[in-house]
């Protein structure tokens, strides 16, 4: 397996783990599992927008708060500082920034 593929897989695993942990912290274990089941989409880099859209359909306006909590946790794990952008928050763009940072030598905790 090429190093780039391994890094992408490692980052997707980190993202999925972070999303699951955050949902369990916010909603509780059983509601988080139910939400994940009904959304039918998993968090990954190529599906970050689809995941954010599904979360929005499921949680409504509260999805932004949950997405930011997920990203804050993800950024801590890769060694980045989270700054809420003035022009608007994008879960997809935030995930891509974290992946790029990690690919350039960011750390995983």
C-alpha positions in Angstrom: 0.0 0.0 0.0 1.4 3.4 -0.9 2.2 5.8 1.9 -0.4 8.4 0.7 -3.2 5.7 0.8 -2.1 4.6 4.3 -2.2 8.2 5.5 -5.6 8.8 4.0 -7.0 5.7 5.6 -5.4 6.6 8.9 -6.9 10.1 8.7 -10.4 8.7 7.8 -10.2 6.4 10.8 -9.2 9.3 13.1 -12.1 11.4 11.7 -14.6 8.6 12.1 -13.4 7.9 15.7 -13.6 11.6 16.5 -17.1 12.0 15.1 -18.4 8.9 17.0 -16.8 10.1 20.3 -18.2 13.6 19.9 -21.7 12.4 19.2 -21.6 10.1 22.2 -20.4 12.9 24.4 -23.1 15.3 23.1 -26.1 12.9 22.8 -25.2 9.9 24.8 -24.2 6.4 23.6 -27.6 5.0 22.5 -28.9 8.2 20.8 -25.5 8.6 19.0 -25.8 5.0 17.7 -29.3 5.5 16.6 -28.4 8.8 14.8 -25.5 7.1 13.0 -27.8 4.3 11.9 -30.5 6.6 10.5 -28.1 8.9 8.8 -26.8 6.1 6.6 -23.6 8.0 5.8 -20.2 7.7 7.6 -17.8 10.5 8.2 -14.8 10.4 5.8 -12.9 12.9 3.8 -14.6 12.2 0.5 -18.0 12.2 2.2 -17.5 15.1 4.6 -20.1 17.3 2.8 -22.6 14.4 2.5 -22.1 13.7 6.2 -22.6 17.4 7.2 -25.8 17.5 5.0 -27.2 14.4 6.7 -26.4 15.7 10.1 -28.1 19.0 9.2 -31.2 17.1 8.0 -31.3 15.1 11.2 -30.4 17.7 13.8 -31.4 20.9 12.1 -29.7 24.1 13.2 -28.0 22.2 16.1 -25.9 20.4 13.6 -23.5 23.4 13.3 -22.7 23.3 17.0 -22.0 19.5 16.8 -19.9 19.9 13.7 -17.8 22.5 15.4 -17.3 20.3 18.4 -16.2 17.5 16.1 -13.7 19.7 14.3 -12.3 21.2 17.5 -11.7 17.7 18.8 -10.2 16.6 15.5 -7.9 19.7 15.4 -6.6 18.9 18.9 -5.8 15.4 17.8 -3.7 16.5 14.8 -2.2 19.5 16.7 -4.1 22.4 15.1 -5.7 25.4 16.7 -9.4 25.8 15.9 -10.5 29.3 14.9 -14.1 29.8 14.0 -14.0 31.5 10.6 -15.8 34.9 10.2 -17.1 34.2 6.8 -18.9 31.0 7.8 -18.0 27.5 8.9 -17.8 24.5 6.5 -17.4 21.1 8.0 -16.0 19.8 4.7 -13.4 22.6 4.5 -12.4 22.1 8.1 -11.9 18.4 7.6 -9.8 19.0 4.5 -7.6 21.5 6.3 -7.0 18.9 9.1 -6.2 16.2 6.6 -3.7 18.5 4.8 -2.1 19.5 8.0 -1.7 15.9 9.1 -0.3 15.0 5.7 2.4 17.7 6.2 3.6 16.2 9.4 0.9 17.1 11.9 0.7 14.8 14.9 -1.9 12.4 16.0 -2.7 12.1 19.7 
